[in-house]
Amino acid sequence: MIVAVASGKGGTGKTLISVSLARLLSQHESVQYLDCDVEEPNGHLFLRPELSLRESVRLKFPVVDTSRCNLCGECSRFCAFNALALAGSKLLVFPDLCHSCGGCALVCPQRAISWEEREIGIVEEGVSGGITFVHGQLALGARLVPPLIEAVRRRTRSQGIAIVDAPPGAACPVVAAVRGADLVLLVTEPTPFGLNDLEIAAELVHLLGLKAAVIINRYGVGDDRVERFCEEKGLCVWERIPYDRRIAEAYASGRDVAEEVPEFARACRSLLAKLKAEAAR
């Protein structure tokens, strides 16, 4: 079973929930934790894995042979991402916009386009107790995030439960992280910002045809508009985690929040029971 933990905005407690569920699950069965927030991965700060594998993730980008190019513009007209552009008597290439589809080389009548590779990031894998740990780290200056997330997701195991810690937001990186998940846990907070971003994230999950449930973190600090939205949209609220300064303090120090805050531990065990019931269906 693949469980993606996502949120429409950062700072809602997505990684807190992901890490805590992985720790609890590892006490009873095989579990994998995949940190797909490759621009700012932080799961390793809490799980402290022993990393044993490191793999470079590389993409191809076009290189133009100016001695063969006749500036016909076929490649730039083909490219939907504007990675090639004619500028006077020169064909410009913008590698950061290239999606490595290969179409520009196929349509070039002069066969003036070849390919080179560049690293966009790394994937590392290891273990943390009974948890198989995987994360990606985007290379400095790299901009194409989805291919690196896809490289992390390709390491998802078919056995046991996989917890996918998705990046925040509702753009292409989130799509790459949650695609194929059996369940998406949407973590939010009862504030106007939390509601706005939950609406966007819920719509994304709906468009992808994925099943979703909601976790309301910092329950009690806002109002009931998030709950009313969930009721209107038929979204099941699986857990309400009360605002508690002890949770913030333990999390900020990288400690196991479930060990230090009994109320949070009870909420996580309740979530775990619902996940197991869902997996048994």
KATA-V489130 format. One record per residue. RES is the residue in three letters. OMEGA is omega in whole degrees, 0 to 359 (* if undefined). BURIAL is 1 if it has 24 or more other C-alpha atoms within 12 Angstrom, else 0. Layout:
res:RES omega:OMEGA burial:BURIAL
res:RES omega:OMEGA burial:BURIAL
This chain:
res:MET omega:179 burial:1
res:ILE omega:180 burial:1
res:VAL omega:177 burial:1
res:ALA omega:177 burial:1
res:VAL omega:188 burial:1
res:ALA omega:176 burial:1
res:SER omega:180 burial:1
res:GLY omega:180 burial:1
res:LYS omega:177 burial:1
res:GLY omega:175 burial:1
res:GLY omega:181 burial:1
res:THR omega:182 burial:1
res:GLY omega:182 burial:1
res:LYS omega:181 burial:1
res:THR omega:176 burial:1
res:LEU omega:179 burial:1
res:ILE omega:182 burial:1
res:SER omega:183 burial:1
res:VAL omega:182 burial:1
res:SER omega:177 burial:1
res:LEU omega:179 burial:1
res:ALA omega:179 burial:1
res:ARG omega:180 burial:1
res:LEU omega:180 burial:1
res:LEU omega:184 burial:1
res:SER omega:179 burial:1
res:GLN omega:187 burial:0
res:HIS omega:186 burial:0
res:GLU omega:180 burial:0
res:SER omega:180 burial:1
res:VAL omega:178 burial:1
res:GLN omega:177 burial:1
res:TYR omega:180 burial:1
res:LEU omega:179 burial:1
res:ASP omega:181 burial:1
res:CYS omega:174 burial:1
res:ASP omega:193 burial:1
res:VAL omega:178 burial:1
res:GLU omega:178 burial:1
res:GLU omega:180 burial:0
res:PRO omega:179 burial:1
res:ASN omega:178 burial:1
res:GLY omega:181 burial:1
res:HIS omega:180 burial:1
res:LEU omega:182 burial:0
res:PHE omega:182 burial:1
res:LEU omega:178 burial:1
res:ARG omega:184 burial:1
res:PRO omega:169 burial:1
res:GLU omega:185 burial:0
res:LEU omega:183 burial:0
res:SER omega:183 burial:0
res:LEU omega:177 burial:0
res:ARG omega:184 burial:0
res:GLU omega:177 burial:0
res:SER omega:176 burial:0
res:VAL omega:187 burial:1
res:ARG omega:176 burial:1
res:LEU omega:176 burial:1
res:LYS omega:174 burial:1
res:PHE omega:187 burial:1
res:PRO omega:172 burial:1
res:VAL omega:186 burial:1
res:VAL omega:174 burial:1
res:ASP omega:185 burial:0
res:THR omega:179 burial:0
res:SER omega:180 burial:0
res:ARG omega:183 burial:0
res:CYS omega:178 burial:1
res:ASN omega:176 burial:0
res:LEU omega:180 burial:1
res:CYS omega:177 burial:0
res:GLY omega:181 burial:1
res:GLU omega:182 burial:1
res:CYS omega:181 burial:1
res:SER omega:177 burial:1
res:ARG omega:180 burial:0
res:PHE omega:190 burial:0
res:CYS omega:180 burial:1
res:ALA omega:184 burial:0
res:PHE omega:178 burial:0
res:ASN omega:177 burial:0
res:ALA omega:175 burial:1
res:LEU omega:181 burial:1
res:ALA omega:174 burial:1
res:LEU omega:177 burial:0
res:ALA omega:182 burial:0
res:GLY omega:182 burial:0
res:SER omega:183 burial:0
res:LYS omega:174 burial:0
res:LEU omega:182 burial:1
res:LEU omega:177 burial:1
res:VAL omega:178 burial:1
res:PHE omega:186 burial:0
res:PRO omega:183 burial:1
res:ASP omega:178 burial:0
res:LEU omega:185 burial:1
res:CYS omega:178 burial:1
res:HIS omega:174 burial:1
res:SER omega:180 burial:1
res:CYS omega:179 burial:0
res:GLY omega:184 burial:1
res:GLY omega:183 burial:1
res:CYS omega:179 burial:1
res:ALA omega:181 burial:1
res:LEU omega:184 burial:0
res:VAL omega:182 burial:0
res:CYS omega:182 burial:1
res:PRO omega:182 burial:0
res:GLN omega:184 burial:0
res:ARG omega:184 burial:1
res:ALA omega:185 burial:1
res:ILE omega:173 burial:1
res:SER omega:187 burial:0
res:TRP omega:171 burial:1
res:GLU omega:180 burial:0
res:GLU omega:172 burial:0
res:ARG omega:181 burial:0
res:GLU omega:176 burial:1
res:ILE omega:179 burial:1
res:GLY omega:180 burial:1
res:ILE omega:171 burial:1
res:VAL omega:178 burial:1
res:GLU omega:182 burial:1
res:GLU omega:179 burial:1
res:GLY omega:180 burial:1
res:VAL omega:175 burial:1
res:SER omega:186 burial:1
res:GLY omega:178 burial:1
res:GLY omega:183 burial:0
res:ILE omega:169 burial:1
res:THR omega:189 burial:1
res:PHE omega:175 burial:1
res:VAL omega:171 burial:1
res:HIS omega:176 burial:1
res:GLY omega:177 burial:1
res:GLN omega:181 burial:1
res:LEU omega:179 burial:1
res:ALA omega:179 burial:0
res:LEU omega:179 burial:0
res:GLY omega:179 burial:0
res:ALA omega:184 burial:1
res:ARG omega:182 burial:1
res:LEU omega:185 burial:1
res:VAL omega:185 burial:1
res:PRO omega:180 burial:1
res:PRO omega:179 burial:1
res:LEU omega:176 burial:1
res:ILE omega:178 burial:1
res:GLU omega:177 burial:1
res:ALA omega:175 burial:1
res:VAL omega:183 burial:1
res:ARG omega:178 burial:1
res:ARG omega:178 burial:0
res:ARG omega:177 burial:1
res:THR omega:180 burial:1
res:ARG omega:179 burial:0
res:SER omega:180 burial:0
res:GLN omega:175 burial:0
res:GLY omega:181 burial:1
res:ILE omega:176 burial:1
res:ALA omega:177 burial:1
res:ILE omega:180 burial:1
res:VAL omega:177 burial:1
res:ASP omega:186 burial:1
res:ALA omega:174 burial:1
res:PRO omega:179 burial:1
res:PRO omega:177 burial:1
res:GLY omega:181 burial:1
res:ALA omega:182 burial:1
res:ALA omega:185 burial:1
res:CYS omega:179 burial:0
res:PRO omega:179 burial:1
res:VAL omega:177 burial:1
res:VAL omega:180 burial:1
res:ALA omega:183 burial:1
res:ALA omega:188 burial:1
res:VAL omega:183 burial:1
res:ARG omega:180 burial:1
res:GLY omega:180 burial:1
res:ALA omega:176 burial:1
res:ASP omega:180 burial:1
res:LEU omega:175 burial:1
res:VAL omega:174 burial:1
res:LEU omega:181 burial:1
res:LEU omega:181 burial:1
res:VAL omega:182 burial:1
res:THR omega:177 burial:1
res:GLU omega:186 burial:1
res:PRO omega:179 burial:1
res:THR omega:177 burial:1
res:PRO omega:178 burial:0
res:PHE omega:180 burial:0
res:GLY omega:179 burial:1
res:LEU omega:181 burial:1
res:ASN omega:184 burial:0
res:ASP omega:174 burial:1
res:LEU omega:178 burial:1
res:GLU omega:181 burial:1
res:ILE omega:182 burial:1
res:ALA omega:180 burial:1
res:ALA omega:178 burial:1
res:GLU omega:178 burial:1
res:LEU omega:180 burial:1
res:VAL omega:178 burial:1
res:HIS omega:180 burial:1
res:LEU omega:179 burial:0
res:LEU omega:178 burial:1
res:GLY omega:183 burial:0
res:LEU omega:177 burial:1
res:LYS omega:185 burial:1
res:ALA omega:170 burial:1
res:ALA omega:186 burial:1
res:VAL omega:172 burial:1
res:ILE omega:178 burial:1
res:ILE omega:178 burial:1
res:ASN omega:182 burial:1
res:ARG omega:182 burial:1
res:TYR omega:179 burial:1
res:GLY omega:182 burial:0
res:VAL omega:184 burial:0
res:GLY omega:181 burial:0
res:ASP omega:185 burial:0
res:ASP omega:184 burial:0
res:ARG omega:176 burial:1
res:VAL omega:180 burial:1
res:GLU omega:179 burial:1
res:ARG omega:177 burial:0
res:PHE omega:180 burial:1
res:CYS omega:179 burial:1
res:GLU omega:180 burial:0
res:GLU omega:184 burial:0
res:LYS omega:180 burial:0
res:GLY omega:178 burial:0
res:LEU omega:181 burial:1
res:CYS omega:175 burial:1
res:VAL omega:184 burial:1
res:TRP omega:183 burial:1
res:GLU omega:174 burial:1
res:ARG omega:183 burial:1
res:ILE omega:185 burial:1
res:PRO omega:174 burial:1
res:TYR omega:182 burial:0
res:ASP omega:182 burial:0
res:ARG omega:180 burial:0
res:ARG omega:178 burial:0
res:ILE omega:180 burial:1
res:ALA omega:182 burial:1
res:GLU omega:180 burial:0
res:ALA omega:180 burial:0
res:TYR omega:181 burial:1
res:ALA omega:180 burial:0
res:SER omega:179 burial:0
res:GLY omega:181 burial:1
res:ARG omega:179 burial:1
res:ASP omega:185 burial:1
res:VAL omega:182 burial:1
res:ALA omega:178 burial:1
res:GLU omega:187 burial:0
res:GLU omega:183 burial:0
res:VAL omega:184 burial:1
res:PRO omega:181 burial:0
res:GLU omega:177 burial:0
res:PHE omega:178 burial:1
res:ALA omega:179 burial:1
res:ARG omega:178 burial:0
res:ALA omega:180 burial:1
res:CYS omega:177 burial:1
res:ARG omega:176 burial:1
res:SER omega:177 burial:0
res:LEU omega:181 burial:1
res:LEU omega:178 burial:1
res:ALA omega:178 burial:0
res:LYS omega:178 burial:0
res:LEU omega:181 burial:1
res:LYS omega:178 burial:0
res:ALA omega:178 burial:0
res:GLU omega:181 burial:0
res:ALA omega:182 burial:0
res:ALA omega:182 burial:0
res:ARG omega:* burial:0
